[in-house]
Amino acid sequence: MRKKFYLIGTMLLTLILLLVACAPAAPTPTQTTPTPTQTSPAQATEQVKPSELKFITVVKGACNWFDRMEVGVKQFAKDTGVNAVQISPSKFDAALQLQAVEDAISQSPNALLVVPYQTETLEPALKKAMDQGIVVISHEAANAQNVTYDIEAFDNAAYGRHLMDELAKRMNYEGKYVVFVGSLSSTTHNEWVDAAVAWQKEKYPKMQMVGTKNVSESNMQKAYEIMKDLLKTYPDIKGVQGSDAYDVVGAGQAIQEAGLAGKIAVVGTSIPSYAGDLLKAGAISLICFWDPKLAGYAMNKVALMILQGKKIVDGMDLGIPGYEKIKLVGKVLYGSAWVDCDTSNMDQYNF
């Protein structure tokens, strides 16, 4: 019996040894080389010094507003070491701005910052820039498609409602008013006006917009001539809302010339260097603006953050007045940077 168990045990041991001998050998650990992957612009430049980066800001045209924006671009360059410059077409013209954008792209910058005159006209060029790995940041173009981000000084609808509240108050909440935009294709101008008119219909039923959107083409003389005609067409007009920085200036000149300063409320976007004298004369009631210096700085800063691999998140603080708590909606960054300006505080803003 013992001999039988011994034989069975010997056979089992032999079988186990045979199975082990036939099993495949375990692989030995080896060092593997990661498969190369395409890097994003942020990854590609994360280790590059700011002094090795080139940013180009392209604005709508040559004027005081964008001269002030250039101050912000230059300040950003000084503060960070980035080679940041601003270029401008000779006048407000969609084709000329497109050419300026194309020229900027040909220089292969790391970031392209754009304030579009006509957003749709620039879309193909902006797509080309993004396809080349250029970070594209727009301003005053919340509807832009081919951008990394758009940054706005504030929510455009809220700003439009604010302008209407200020106009309504000065019109005693009743009467006829007209509106101006720089261009029918200017995203921000039309968003302001559309929101303002909708707000008026909801909140101030005794007020009435007359005519259609008056297009100044960002030209003070044209705004002046349009306003002269409007005074003849609507002699009982009580209010004007302007969008372009020149709109209220041209309209205010026509109102002053007609001897109606102080009798017609004029509210809109402009800056003290344009509107100051007419504010003092009572031909313009109130101007609202955001500091283009800070907007220019903010655009460039967002581009640098992206290239450094930093996340853009809702509620973030850019460390710039008016942009301390960013509201992120899709790829649009909203600040809260508008300023109301009349004779009581205009001396604080020397631009």
LINDA-V992993 format. One line per field, one symbol per residue. phi: phi as a letter, one per 40 degrees, with the letter a starting at -180 (. if undefined). psi: psi as a letter, one per 30 degrees, with the letter a starting at -180 (. if undefined). Layout:
phi = ???
psi = ???
This chain:
phi = .cccccccccccccccccccccccccccdbcbcdccbcccdcccbdcccdccbbbbbbbcacaddcccccdccccccccbgccbbbbaccacaccccdcccccccccfccabbbbccbddccdcccccccccgccbbbagacccccbcabbbcaccccccccdcdccddccfgahcabbbbcacbcdcdcccccccccccccbbcccacbgbccbcffbccccccccdcccccbcbcbabbbbcccdcccccccccccgbdgbbcbbicabdccbdcccccgcbcabbabccdcccccdcccccdcccgccbbcgcbcgbdgbcbcbbbgbbbbcabcbcbbccbcccbca
psi = eeeeeeeeeeeeeeeeeeeeefkkkkkkklkkkkkklkkleeeegefkkefgkkkkkkleljleefeeeeeeeeeeeeeffkiklklklfljkeeeeeeeeeeeefghlfkkkkjkejeeefeeeeeeeefggkkkklkhifgkeilelkkkflkeeeeeeeeeeeeeefgggllklllklekfgjeeeeeeeeeeeeeeeefifflkkkaakkjfhhjeeeeeeeeeeeeeeifgkflkklelffefeeeeeeeeegggkffkkjkakalefefeefeefgfkekkklljfeeeeeeeeeeeeeefggkkjlkfljfgkkfhfikjjjcgkkkaiglkkkaffgfffjh.
